[in-house]
Amino acid sequence: MLQVNQKSRGSHPYLRSSKSKIYVIKRDKEGNYILLKGSINNEAISILNIYAPSGMALNFLKEKLRELQEEIDNKTVILGDLNLALSELDKSNHKTNKKEIKEVNIILEKLGMLDLWRKLNGDRREYTFFSAVHETYSKIDHILG
């Protein structure tokens, strides 16, 4: 059973079960990211949940990943709404910004991150967002590890 402890440990609330402890390490005031660290079954883990604002997603992502790079290691999972396609397969109309895709993948590669869904599903197409204005489907929600 997992519970949120209302008492804080230091200045951070935490999640607790018999085999896990997860602490809030950093978050921004706007609610665009939260970094959790702790352990599950005595295995260290970091979880970074990000919402990258539409229209400025690439710059936001570059800034936050640079800011948090010391916290990101091989035990980190990044997930959330990145508001970016990470591959041409992530858009139904194939009109992707190839420069943007390349740039974000270079950043992720430097951090040792890859799109776990794409790794497991190859060229399969599934989407997480529909734009009625553009009549396109996109995969902008990602899980990276």
N, C-alpha and C positions, 0 to 999 in steps of 0.2 A: 504494500500500500504506500502511495506517495502522498505527502501532505506538504502544504506551504506553511511554514512556521511563521506566525505573525510577529514573534519576537525577533529582533535582529541580532545578528552575530557580528559584532563590530558595528558597522553602519549599514550592513546589507542584509535584506531578507534572504532566506534560503529554502530550498526544497529538501525534504528529508524522507527517507524510508529506511528500512533495516539494512539495505545494501547500497544506498546512494545518498550522496550529499552534493547539492548543486548550489553555488552561491552566485549572486549577481555581482559582477566585477566592475563593469562599466556600462553606462547607457547615456544617450544624449537626451536633452530636455525636450526635443521635438518628437521623440518616440520613433526615430528612424533606425536605431539599432540598439541591441542589448547583447552584451557579452556575458555568458555564464561559464563558470569553471567549477570543476569538482571531480567526483568519482562515481562510477557505477560499478558495482561488484569489485571494488578496489582497483578499477582501471581508471586512470586519469582521462578526462574528456573536457573539451572546450566547445561551446556552441555559440556561434555568432549568428544572430537573426538580424537580417537587414531589410529595410524597405528603402529602396533608392527612388527618390522623387522623380516622377515623369518629367521629361524635358531636360533634366540635368543629371540623369542617371550615371552616365560614364564619369563625369567629373566628380560627382558625389562618391561613387564607388572607389575611384582612384584616391581621393582624399582620405576616406575612412579606412581603406585597407592599408594605406601608408601610415596613418595614425596608429593603427592597431597591429602593425606587422610584428612587433615584439611579442604580442600575445598569441599569434597564430603559429601553430606547429603541426606535426604529423598526427596529433590527437584532436585536431580541430575540425569541426563540421560547420560550414557556412551554408545557411539556408535563408530563403525568403524571396520577396518580390524584388528582383534586381531591375525590373523594367527594361531589360535588354535581352535580345536574342544572343545566344552564345555560339550559334552556328546558323548557316543558311537553312538548315533543316527545321529551324525553330520558327519559321514564318511560312504561312500558307501561300503567299503570293511571290515568294523568292525575292522580293524587293527589300533586301537588307542593306545596311550600311556596312560594307565589307571592311572598311577602315576601322570602324568602331568595334566590330567583332574581333578583328585581329588585335587591336589595342587592349581590349579587356582580357583576351586569352593570354596575351604576353604577361599581363599583371598576375593573372591566376597561375600561370606557369612558374613565375618567379617565386610565388608563395607555395609552390608544390601542390596546387589545387587542380582538380578536374571535375567536370560535370558527371557526377555518379550515375544519374539517370541515363545520360547519353552513352556512357561506358557500358552499362548493362543492356541497353536497348539498340545500340548501333544506329542504323539509318531509319528506325521507326519514327513515325510522326505522331505526336500527340501535343495538344495545346492546352494552355491554362488561361488564355484570355481571348475574348472576341471584341474587336473594335467595330462597332456598327457604322461609325463614320467612314472608316477605310474598308469595311467589309473584308477584314482579314482576321485570321486566327494566328496567335503567337504563343510561344512558350517563353514566358518571362519570369516564371517562378522556378527556382532552381535549388538543388541540393548539391553542394560541392564538398569534396573531401580530399 
